């Protein structure tokens, strides 16, 4: 329960996206000071601690007595550059203003440190087909969103779909760059014949859009975006996992705690 006694949702099992992130940090050469927010059931933190990492768990739920209370819609209760790595899995899509959270995640990460994010993958083939016919993204059904009063502290569900492109832009704006793009288990594989039928047309159209800018300064970036767009992770995964590296300097006014 959170400080007001209201429950915010979290999964109960060790999920595919948790496994991907745990595997990533299993290869770290040194023990890291890690922030896990929202920490949820604590199973990812347990796995990271077993690897020798020091993990601070933060959540709006008091799932365990050692959790730090943190509301992701407000400034985080941590200092600038306090962590070697920050992990935020399946939380950002629940916020009406994810930009503020992104700036906070970057702020509390040290220069050269990492921010690992996962969120429902609205760019996978099934989500694209759903949007074509319904105008809604996979895992973002408006009918599932609860009625929440302004200012009410309650889980709002999946309300803010963020694509890989939006995540990348917003993190770069806050002072971090893409280091790794991955995904969890593939969804709706039964539709693979349909996907493969559409793939050549999608590649041709996307290539024309991404490579029409002839400026040398953006050609490399756009080719990387295109390669990520047609990776297995973005085409088929239920959730996208992106690891960002904190770089300096950040945009002026972002990447530091101005709240005092």
Secondary structure, 3 states (H helix, E strand, C coil): CCCCCCCCCCCCCCCHHHHHHHHHHHCCCCCCEEEEECCCCCHHHHHHHHCCCEEEEEECCCCCCCCEECCCCCCCCCCCCCEEEEEEECCHHHCCCHHHHHHHHHHCEEEEEEEEEEEECCCCHHHHHHHHHHCCCCCCCHHHCCCCCCCCCCCCCCCCCCCHHHHHHHHHHHCEEEEEEEECCECCHHHHHHHHHHHHHHHHHHHHHHCCCCCHHHHHHHHHHHHHHCCHHHHHECEEEEEEEECCCCCCCCCCCCCC
